[in-house]
Amino acid sequence: MNTPPDRRTRGRTRAGRLAALDAWLLATERPLLEAPGEAPVVDVGFGAEPWTLLELATAVRSVNPSLAVVGVERDPGALRTAADPCAGAGVALREGGFDLNGLAPARLVRAMNVLRGYTGAEAEAAHALLGTGLAEGGLLVEGSASADGELCTAHLLRKVDGALRPEALWLATDFTRGFAPIQFRDWLPRDLRRSVKPGTAIHGFLGRWTAAWDATRAGLAPREAFRASAERLAASGEPLLRVENLLAAGQVAWRYAGG
Ligand SMILES: C[S@@+](CC[C@H](N)C(=O)[O-])C[C@H]1O[C@@H](n2cnc3c(N)ncnc32)[C@H](O)[C@@H]1O
């Protein structure tokens, strides 16, 4: 296995950038979030300001007020900046990296916008390392978002029988930039972004979605075109996970083969 390199990424983040992801997790992972026990929710690489970490804590505690939430960063400056607001919100902080620095096995590990600059193989190695910190049945969420979260995608990877199983690719748009399926290409998780080439599963998926969009979009606003194309795609047998109100909000997940 490749060892993830020590890549420096800038810590830029924005309030609300990952709000769509919080909404998806609340809608689809309630049993995981509500389960009793000590297993924490961990946000790795929360960035120069703890906005999205604090938002995640508020979201998951809306369904389980006693949940332990931990922010992990390797940047001491980010940890200093986050110290007071996180203490006030009951969110623990820990200096560390993808090995989660000895935390108890987590129910959810989120690592958003931390693998910029990694190759596909390096990203896979990072997934494997992040997965070692997950409890059985836990979820690893790793992906990318545009600066304000207008477009956002993430791998959903589940720990099953001690191994990470790719479950689905979650995709979200807020329609600020209109809508076309190909818009997601530049915001795919690192390993997928590099493999949008003829013959790959992700290339095929984006192509089929584009065909469904072309067939349905005439006269429709972006939001309606998103919905209509996703419905058409699902009707054709594509394994698309949809949650009614989140479909209207611009969110779907594409189940991976075997996921
Ligand atoms: C672009 S920011 C992302 C902030 C936030 N997660 C978001 O999506 O808006 C990336 C952060 O990841 C941190 N980071 C990168 N690699 C890391 C690693 N191996 N372990 C912990 N933090 C890491 C960086 O220090 C930086 O603060």
The ligand as a Gaussian input file, in Angstrom:
#p B3LYP/6-31G(d) Opt

LIG

0 1
 C       -9.034000      23.225000       2.440000
 S       -9.072000      22.904000       4.155000
 C      -10.648000      22.120000       4.318000
 C      -11.454000      22.662000       5.426000
 C      -12.855000      22.044000       5.580000
 N      -12.777000      20.624000       5.823000
 C      -13.714000      22.322000       4.371000
 O      -14.036000      21.379000       3.633000
 O      -14.085000      23.457000       4.131000
 C       -7.968000      21.532000       4.332000
 C       -7.462000      21.339000       5.755000
 O       -7.001000      20.001000       5.880000
 C       -5.881000      19.983000       6.734000
 N       -5.136000      18.757000       6.448000
 C       -4.567000      18.386000       5.288000
 N       -4.008000      17.177000       5.406000
 C       -4.251000      16.766000       6.670000
 C       -3.906000      15.601000       7.404000
 N       -3.225000      14.617000       6.844000
 N       -4.326000      15.508000       8.679000
 C       -5.043000      16.521000       9.269000
 N       -5.390000      17.649000       8.632000
 C       -4.990000      17.770000       7.342000
 C       -5.131000      21.256000       6.399000
 O       -4.319000      21.655000       7.492000
 C       -6.273000      22.228000       6.108000
 O       -6.587000      22.985000       7.261000

